[in-house]
Amino acid sequence: MIMTQKPRFNTGQICSTPGALEAMMDALQSPVEFISRHISGDWGEVCAEDQQANEEAVDANLRLLSAYRTKKEVRLWVITESDRSLTTILLPEEY
């Protein structure tokens, strides 16, 4: 996947939980797809309040949360820590 937009924030180290890796592999999708959406400001399936919180968090260096679904409808979260040291892809139940 080629990035066409400049990232809005740094991700730090990128990691994934075993459950999220399995869900992405099962759907034949790459973590890059979800990380690319996250860092471009496509927050996915979060409510309007969480979208607004993310917009404010980009400049305020607060935690960022995006929610997506794989092609097999498995829900994934992508979370970037407030200090931008780590971004994790995980299943909500692994939080």
N, CA, C and O atoms as a MOPAC input file, in Angstrom:
PM7 MOZYME 1SCF
protein

 N      0.85500 1    -1.17800 1     0.00000 1
 C      0.00000 1     0.00000 1     0.00000 1
 C      0.89600 1     1.23500 1     0.00000 1
 O      1.87200 1     1.30100 1     0.74700 1
 N      0.56400 1     2.20000 1    -0.83000 1
 C      1.32700 1     3.42400 1    -0.93900 1
 C      0.58600 1     4.53200 1    -0.20400 1
 O     -0.60600 1     4.75000 1    -0.41800 1
 N      1.31400 1     5.22700 1     0.66600 1
 C      0.72400 1     6.35500 1     1.38900 1
 C      0.59900 1     7.53800 1     0.44500 1
 O      1.57300 1     7.90300 1    -0.21300 1
 N     -0.58000 1     8.14400 1     0.36700 1
 C     -0.78100 1     9.30900 1    -0.47800 1
 C     -0.92200 1    10.58000 1     0.34300 1
 O     -0.90200 1    11.68200 1    -0.20600 1
 N     -1.06400 1    10.43300 1     1.65100 1
 C     -1.18300 1    11.58400 1     2.53200 1
 C     -0.04500 1    11.55400 1     3.53800 1
 O      0.45500 1    10.49200 1     3.91000 1
 N      0.35000 1    12.73800 1     3.96800 1
 C      1.36500 1    12.84600 1     5.00900 1
 C      0.76100 1    12.39400 1     6.34100 1
 O     -0.35700 1    12.78700 1     6.67300 1
 N      1.48500 1    11.57700 1     7.10600 1
 C      0.96700 1    11.17000 1     8.42800 1
 C      0.72100 1    12.39000 1     9.31300 1
 O      1.48600 1    13.35400 1     9.29000 1
 N     -0.34000 1    12.33200 1    10.07800 1
 C     -0.70100 1    13.45000 1    10.95300 1
 C      0.03000 1    13.41000 1    12.28300 1
 O      0.04900 1    14.39900 1    13.01600 1
 N      0.64100 1    12.25200 1    12.60300 1
 C      1.36100 1    12.10700 1    13.87100 1
 C      2.30300 1    10.92200 1    13.74300 1
 O      2.17400 1    10.10600 1    12.83000 1
 N      3.24800 1    10.83800 1    14.66600 1
 C      4.17600 1     9.70700 1    14.70300 1
 C      3.52200 1     8.52200 1    15.39300 1
 O      2.72900 1     8.68600 1    16.32000 1
 N      3.86200 1     7.33500 1    14.93100 1
 C      3.29700 1     6.12700 1    15.52100 1
 C      4.17200 1     5.53700 1    16.61200 1
 O      3.68200 1     4.78700 1    17.45600 1
 N      5.46700 1     5.86400 1    16.61100 1
 C      6.38900 1     5.16100 1    17.48400 1
 C      6.49900 1     3.73000 1    17.00000 1
 O      6.27400 1     3.45100 1    15.82300 1
 N      6.84300 1     2.82200 1    17.89700 1
 C      6.92800 1     1.40000 1    17.55400 1
 C      5.53300 1     0.88400 1    17.23800 1
 O      4.57000 1     1.24700 1    17.91500 1
 N      5.41400 1     0.04800 1    16.22600 1
 C      4.12100 1    -0.53000 1    15.85600 1
 C      4.12000 1    -2.00200 1    16.24000 1
 O      5.04800 1    -2.74100 1    15.90900 1
 N      3.07600 1    -2.42000 1    16.93700 1
 C      2.96200 1    -3.82500 1    17.32400 1
 C      1.50200 1    -4.26700 1    17.19800 1
 O      0.60000 1    -3.45400 1    16.99800 1
 N      1.30500 1    -5.55600 1    17.32100 1
 C     -0.03700 1    -6.12500 1    17.23600 1
 C     -0.14500 1    -7.27800 1    18.21700 1
 O      0.83300 1    -7.97300 1    18.49400 1
 N     -1.33000 1    -7.46700 1    18.72800 1
 C     -1.58100 1    -8.60300 1    19.60200 1
 C     -1.77800 1    -9.85800 1    18.73900 1
 O     -2.07800 1    -9.75300 1    17.55000 1
 N     -1.61000 1   -11.02900 1    19.33300 1
 C     -1.81800 1   -12.26800 1    18.57300 1
 C     -3.21000 1   -12.37400 1    17.96000 1
 O     -3.35100 1   -12.83200 1    16.82600 1
 N     -4.22700 1   -11.96100 1    18.68800 1
 C     -5.59300 1   -12.05000 1    18.16900 1
 C     -5.80900 1   -11.15800 1    16.96500 1
 O     -6.47600 1   -11.55500 1    16.01000 1
 N     -5.25200 1    -9.95400 1    16.99800 1
 C     -5.38400 1    -9.03900 1    15.87100 1
 C     -4.61300 1    -9.55300 1    14.66400 1
 O     -5.09500 1    -9.46800 1    13.53400 1
 N     -3.42900 1   -10.08200 1    14.89800 1
 C     -2.65300 1   -10.66400 1    13.79300 1
 C     -3.42100 1   -11.80000 1    13.13000 1
 O     -3.47400 1   -11.88600 1    11.90300 1
 N     -4.00600 1   -12.65700 1    13.92800 1
 C     -4.77500 1   -13.78000 1    13.39400 1
 C     -5.96800 1   -13.28600 1    12.57800 1
 O     -6.25400 1   -13.81700 1    11.50500 1
 N     -6.66400 1   -12.26600 1    13.09300 1
 C     -7.83400 1   -11.72800 1    12.38000 1
 C     -7.42700 1   -11.11200 1    11.04200 1
 O     -8.12100 1   -11.29000 1    10.04100 1
 N     -6.31300 1   -10.39300 1    11.01800 1
 C     -5.85900 1    -9.79400 1     9.76900 1
 C     -5.40400 1   -10.85700 1     8.78000 1
 O     -5.69700 1   -10.76100 1     7.58800 1
 N     -4.69600 1   -11.86000 1     9.25900 1
 C     -4.25000 1   -12.94600 1     8.38000 1
 C     -5.44500 1   -13.70500 1     7.81700 1
 O     -5.46300 1   -14.04900 1     6.63500 1
 N     -6.44200 1   -13.96600 1     8.65800 1
 C     -7.64100 1   -14.68300 1     8.23100 1
 C     -8.39400 1   -13.91600 1     7.13600 1
 O     -8.99900 1   -14.51900 1     6.25000 1
 N     -8.34900 1   -12.57900 1     7.20700 1
 C     -9.02800 1   -11.72800 1     6.22400 1
 C     -8.11100 1   -11.37000 1     5.04400 1
 O     -8.51400 1   -10.64400 1     4.13600 1
 N     -6.89100 1   -11.88300 1     5.07000 1
 C     -5.90200 1   -11.57900 1     4.02600 1
 C     -5.65800 1   -10.07800 1     3.90700 1
 O     -5.59500 1    -9.52500 1     2.80800 1
 N     -5.52300 1    -9.43300 1     5.06400 1
 C     -5.27000 1    -7.99700 1     5.11600 1
 C     -3.97200 1    -7.73700 1     5.86800 1
 O     -3.57200 1    -8.50400 1     6.74400 1
 N     -3.33600 1    -6.65200 1     5.50600 1
 C     -2.06700 1    -6.26300 1     6.10600 1
 C     -2.27900 1    -5.24000 1     7.21700 1
 O     -3.19600 1    -4.42300 1     7.13500 1
 N     -1.44200 1    -5.27400 1     8.25600 1
 C     -1.49900 1    -4.22800 1     9.27900 1
 C     -1.29400 1    -2.83300 1     8.68000 1
 O     -1.81000 1    -1.84900 1     9.21000 1
 N     -0.55000 1    -2.74800 1     7.58800 1
 C     -0.28800 1    -1.45600 1     6.94500 1
 C     -1.58900 1    -0.76400 1     6.55200 1
 O     -1.69500 1     0.45900 1     6.63800 1
 N     -2.57100 1    -1.53800 1     6.12300 1
 C     -3.86800 1    -0.96800 1     5.73700 1
 C     -4.50200 1    -0.19300 1     6.89200 1
 O     -4.99400 1     0.92000 1     6.70400 1
 N     -4.48700 1    -0.77600 1     8.06800 1
 C     -5.12700 1    -0.16100 1     9.22800 1
 C     -4.28000 1     0.97200 1     9.80300 1
 O     -4.81900 1     2.00200 1    10.20700 1
 N     -2.97300 1     0.79400 1     9.84100 1
 C     -2.07800 1     1.85100 1    10.33000 1
 C     -2.15700 1     3.06800 1     9.40900 1
 O     -2.19000 1     4.20200 1     9.88600 1
 N     -2.18700 1     2.84200 1     8.10400 1
 C     -2.26400 1     3.94800 1     7.14000 1
 C     -3.52100 1     4.78200 1     7.34600 1
 O     -3.47300 1     6.01100 1     7.31400 1
 N     -4.63600 1     4.11000 1     7.55600 1
 C     -5.88500 1     4.82900 1     7.81000 1
 C     -5.78200 1     5.62800 1     9.10400 1
 O     -6.16800 1     6.79600 1     9.15700 1
 N     -5.26500 1     4.99600 1    10.13100 1
 C     -5.14300 1     5.61400 1    11.45500 1
 C     -4.28800 1     6.88300 1    11.39900 1
 O     -4.71300 1     7.92900 1    11.88900 1
 N     -3.10400 1     6.80600 1    10.81500 1
 C     -2.19800 1     7.96400 1    10.82800 1
 C     -2.62600 1     9.07100 1     9.87000 1
 O     -2.12800 1    10.19400 1     9.94900 1
 N     -3.54900 1     8.75400 1     8.97000 1
 C     -4.05400 1     9.79900 1     8.06900 1
 C     -5.24300 1    10.53700 1     8.68000 1
 O     -5.69400 1    11.54000 1     8.12700 1
 N     -5.76100 1    10.05000 1     9.82300 1
 C     -6.90300 1    10.69500 1    10.47700 1
 C     -8.24100 1    10.09700 1    10.10800 1
 O     -9.28800 1    10.67100 1    10.41000 1
 N     -8.21500 1     8.93400 1     9.44800 1
 C     -9.45100 1     8.17800 1     9.20600 1
 C     -9.64700 1     7.31200 1    10.44600 1
 O     -9.02800 1     6.25500 1    10.57600 1
 N    -10.49400 1     7.75300 1    11.33900 1
 C    -10.65000 1     7.09600 1    12.64400 1
 C    -11.55700 1     5.87300 1    12.58500 1
 O    -11.71300 1     5.17300 1    13.58500 1
 N    -12.14700 1     5.61100 1    11.44700 1
 C    -12.96000 1     4.41200 1    11.28800 1
 C    -14.30900 1     4.51700 1    11.95500 1
 O    -15.00600 1     5.52400 1    11.83300 1
 N    -14.67100 1     3.45700 1    12.66700 1
 C    -16.01000 1     3.31700 1    13.25100 1
 C    -16.09400 1     3.78100 1    14.70100 1
 O    -16.61600 1     3.06400 1    15.55400 1
 N    -15.58400 1     4.97200 1    14.98200 1
 C    -15.74300 1     5.52700 1    16.32600 1
 C    -16.87900 1     6.54800 1    16.28700 1
 O    -17.18700 1     7.10200 1    15.23200 1
 N    -17.48700 1     6.78700 1    17.42100 1
 C    -18.59900 1     7.73300 1    17.49800 1
 C    -18.08900 1     9.16600 1    17.26200 1
 O    -16.88600 1     9.42300 1    17.27800 1
 N    -19.01500 1    10.06700 1    17.04700 1
 C    -18.66900 1    11.46400 1    16.76500 1
 C    -17.84900 1    12.08700 1    17.89100 1
 O    -16.93200 1    12.86700 1    17.63300 1
 N    -18.17000 1    11.75100 1    19.12800 1
 C    -17.43600 1    12.31100 1    20.26500 1
 C    -15.98700 1    11.82000 1    20.25500 1
 O    -15.07000 1    12.59400 1    20.53200 1
 N    -15.77400 1    10.53900 1    19.93600 1
 C    -14.41400 1    10.00400 1    19.87700 1
 C    -13.65100 1    10.55900 1    18.67600 1
 O    -12.43900 1    10.76100 1    18.75300 1
 N    -14.34900 1    10.80700 1    17.57100 1
 C    -13.69500 1    11.44600 1    16.42600 1
 C    -13.19500 1    12.83200 1    16.81900 1
 O    -12.06100 1    13.20300 1    16.51300 1
 N    -14.04600 1    13.58900 1    17.49600 1
 C    -13.64700 1    14.93000 1    17.93700 1
 C    -12.50100 1    14.85000 1    18.94600 1
 O    -11.56600 1    15.64800 1    18.88700 1
 N    -12.57000 1    13.90300 1    19.86100 1
 C    -11.48700 1    13.73400 1    20.84100 1
 C    -10.17300 1    13.41500 1    20.13800 1
 O     -9.12400 1    13.93100 1    20.52300 1
 N    -10.22100 1    12.57300 1    19.11600 1
 C     -9.01200 1    12.25300 1    18.35300 1
 C     -8.45800 1    13.49200 1    17.65700 1
 O     -7.24800 1    13.72000 1    17.66100 1
 N     -9.33600 1    14.28600 1    17.06400 1
 C     -8.87600 1    15.49900 1    16.38000 1
 C     -8.14000 1    16.41700 1    17.36200 1
 O     -7.09500 1    16.97700 1    17.02900 1
 N     -8.67800 1    16.56700 1    18.54800 1
 C     -8.03100 1    17.39700 1    19.56800 1
 C     -6.75200 1    16.74200 1    20.07600 1
 O     -5.78100 1    17.43000 1    20.39100 1
 N     -6.74900 1    15.42200 1    20.15700 1
 C     -5.59900 1    14.68500 1    20.69000 1
 C     -4.37800 1    14.73000 1    19.77700 1
 O     -3.24800 1    14.61000 1    20.25100 1
 N     -4.59300 1    14.90200 1    18.47900 1
 C     -3.45800 1    14.95500 1    17.55000 1
 C     -2.49900 1    16.06800 1    17.96500 1
 O     -1.29400 1    15.83600 1    18.06700 1
 N     -3.01300 1    17.26400 1    18.20400 1
 C     -2.16100 1    18.39900 1    18.56300 1
 C     -1.84100 1    18.46300 1    20.04900 1
 O     -0.82600 1    19.04000 1    20.44000 1
 N     -2.69100 1    17.87900 1    20.87800 1
 C     -2.49300 1    17.93400 1    22.32700 1
 C     -1.65300 1    16.76700 1    22.84900 1
 O     -1.43200 1    16.64200 1    24.05400 1
 N     -1.19200 1    15.92100 1    21.94200 1
 C     -0.40700 1    14.73700 1    22.34000 1
 C     -1.12300 1    13.89600 1    23.38700 1
 O     -0.57500 1    13.59100 1    24.44600 1
 N     -2.36600 1    13.52700 1    23.06500 1
 C     -3.14000 1    12.61900 1    23.89300 1
 C     -3.31900 1    11.31100 1    23.13700 1
 O     -2.99500 1    11.22500 1    21.95300 1
 N     -3.82800 1    10.30300 1    23.81300 1
 C     -4.01500 1     8.98600 1    23.20500 1
 C     -5.01000 1     9.05400 1    22.04900 1
 O     -5.99000 1     9.79700 1    22.10100 1
 N     -4.74500 1     8.27200 1    21.01300 1
 C     -5.60300 1     8.21000 1    19.82600 1
 C     -6.16400 1     6.80400 1    19.68900 1
 O     -5.45000 1     5.82300 1    19.89700 1
 N     -7.44400 1     6.70500 1    19.33900 1
 C     -8.09700 1     5.41200 1    19.17400 1
 C     -8.90000 1     5.39600 1    17.88000 1
 O     -9.75200 1     6.25700 1    17.65800 1
 N     -8.62600 1     4.42400 1    17.03700 1
 C     -9.41700 1     4.18500 1    15.82800 1
 C    -10.02300 1     2.79400 1    15.93000 1
 O     -9.49900 1     1.93200 1    16.63500 1
 N    -11.12700 1     2.57900 1    15.22500 1
 C    -11.79500 1     1.28100 1    15.20800 1
 C    -12.14500 1     0.92900 1    13.77100 1
 O    -12.72900 1     1.73900 1    13.05100 1
 N    -11.78900 1    -0.27200 1    13.35900 1
 C    -12.03600 1    -0.73200 1    11.99500 1
 C    -12.57000 1    -2.15000 1    12.03300 1
 O    -12.57900 1    -2.79500 1    13.08100 1
 N    -13.01100 1    -2.62700 1    10.88900 1
 C    -13.41600 1    -4.02400 1    10.73400 1
 C    -12.61900 1    -4.63900 1     9.59200 1
 O    -12.37200 1    -4.00300 1     8.56700 1
 N    -12.22800 1    -5.87800 1     9.79300 1
 C    -11.57900 1    -6.60100 1     8.71000 1
 C    -12.63200 1    -6.95900 1     7.66800 1
 O    -13.82600 1    -6.75100 1     7.88500 1
 N    -12.19000 1    -7.49100 1     6.55200 1
 C    -13.12200 1    -7.92800 1     5.50500 1
 C    -14.01700 1    -9.06300 1     5.98600 1
 O    -15.04500 1    -9.34900 1     5.37200 1
 N    -13.63000 1    -9.71000 1     7.08600 1
 C    -14.45900 1   -10.76800 1     7.68300 1
 C    -15.23700 1   -10.25600 1     8.89100 1
 O    -15.74600 1   -11.03400 1     9.69800 1
 N    -15.32000 1    -8.92000 1     8.99900 1
 C    -16.14100 1    -8.26000 1    10.02000 1
 C    -15.62100 1    -8.40800 1    11.44700 1
 O    -16.39200 1    -8.26700 1    12.39600 1
 N    -14.35100 1    -8.68200 1    11.61500 1
 C    -13.75200 1    -8.72000 1    12.95400 1
 C    -13.32500 1    -7.29200 1    13.30100 1
 O    -12.62100 1    -6.63700 1    12.53200 1
 N    -13.75600 1    -6.82800 1    14.45900 1
 C    -13.45700 1    -5.45700 1    14.88700 1
 C    -12.02800 1    -5.37600 1    15.42400 1
 O    -11.59800 1    -6.21200 1    16.21800 1
 N    -11.30600 1    -4.35200 1    14.97300 1
 C     -9.94300 1    -4.07200 1    15.43000 1
 C     -9.87600 1    -2.66400 1    15.98200 1
 O    -10.55300 1    -1.76100 1    15.48900 1
 N     -9.06500 1    -2.48000 1    16.99800 1
 C     -8.74400 1    -1.14400 1    17.47700 1
 C     -7.29100 1    -0.86300 1    17.13000 1
 O     -6.45900 1    -1.77100 1    17.12300 1
 N     -6.99000 1     0.39600 1    16.84200 1
 C     -5.61900 1     0.86300 1    16.69000 1
 C     -5.45300 1     2.00000 1    17.69100 1
 O     -6.17200 1     2.99800 1    17.63600 1
 N     -4.50200 1     1.83900 1    18.60200 1
 C     -4.29800 1     2.81900 1    19.66900 1
 C     -2.86200 1     3.33200 1    19.61300 1
 O     -1.90800 1     2.55400 1    19.60800 1
 N     -2.72900 1     4.65800 1    19.56900 1
 C     -1.41400 1     5.29500 1    19.68000 1
 C     -1.33900 1     5.96600 1    21.03700 1
 O     -2.21800 1     6.74300 1    21.40800 1
 N     -0.28900 1     5.66000 1    21.76900 1
 C     -0.11500 1     6.21600 1    23.11400 1
 C      0.14400 1     7.72200 1    23.05300 1
 O      0.60400 1     8.24100 1    22.03600 1
 N     -0.15100 1     8.40300 1    24.13300 1
 C     -0.05000 1     9.86500 1    24.16900 1
 C      1.36700 1    10.36900 1    23.92200 1
 O      1.54800 1    11.44700 1    23.35400 1
 N      2.37200 1     9.60700 1    24.34000 1
 C      3.75000 1    10.05100 1    24.10900 1
 C      4.26600 1     9.65400 1    22.72400 1
 O      5.42500 1     9.90000 1    22.38800 1
 N      3.38300 1     9.03400 1    21.92000 1
 C      3.68300 1     8.61700 1    20.54200 1
 C      4.83000 1     7.60800 1    20.46900 1
 O      5.52900 1     7.52300 1    19.45900 1
 N      5.01500 1     6.84900 1    21.54500 1
 C      6.07900 1     5.84100 1    21.57300 1
 C      5.62100 1     4.49800 1    21.01200 1
 O      6.45200 1     3.67100 1    20.63400 1
 N      4.31400 1     4.27200 1    20.95400 1
 C      3.79700 1     2.95200 1    20.60600 1
 C      2.41600 1     3.06300 1    19.97700 1
 O      1.56400 1     3.82100 1    20.44000 1
 N      2.20900 1     2.28400 1    18.89900 1
 C      0.88600 1     2.13100 1    18.30600 1
 C      0.60600 1     0.64400 1    18.25600 1
 O      1.42700 1    -0.13200 1    17.76500 1
 N     -0.54900 1     0.24200 1    18.76100 1
 C     -0.90000 1    -1.17500 1    18.86800 1
 C     -2.18900 1    -1.45800 1    18.11700 1
 O     -3.15800 1    -0.70600 1    18.21900 1
 N     -2.19300 1    -2.55700 1    17.35800 1
 C     -3.41100 1    -3.07100 1    16.73600 1
 C     -3.87100 1    -4.22900 1    17.60600 1
 O     -3.09400 1    -5.14200 1    17.88500 1
 N     -5.12700 1    -4.20000 1    18.03600 1
 C     -5.62100 1    -5.23000 1    18.93200 1
 C     -7.10600 1    -5.45500 1    18.73700 1
 O     -7.80100 1    -4.63900 1    18.13100 1
 N     -7.58100 1    -6.57200 1    19.25900 1
 C     -9.01700 1    -6.82400 1    19.34000 1
 C     -9.53000 1    -6.08900 1    20.58300 1
 O     -8.81700 1    -6.02100 1    21.58400 1
 N    -10.74700 1    -5.54000 1    20.54500 1
 C    -11.25500 1    -4.83900 1    21.73300 1
 C    -11.20800 1    -5.68400 1    23.00300 1
 O    -10.94200 1    -5.16200 1    24.08600 1
 N    -11.46300 1    -6.98200 1    22.87800 1
 C    -11.44000 1    -7.82400 1    24.08200 1
 C    -10.03900 1    -8.07900 1    24.60700 1
 O     -9.88100 1    -8.62300 1    25.70000 1
 N     -9.02200 1    -7.69600 1    23.85200 1
 C     -7.63700 1    -7.82600 1    24.32100 1
 C     -7.15100 1    -6.58100 1    25.04700 1
 O     -6.01800 1    -6.54700 1    25.52700 1
 N     -7.99100 1    -5.56200 1    25.13100 1
 C     -7.60500 1    -4.30400 1    25.78800 1
 C     -7.49000 1    -4.48000 1    27.28200 1
 O     -7.17400 1    -3.52600 1    27.99300 1

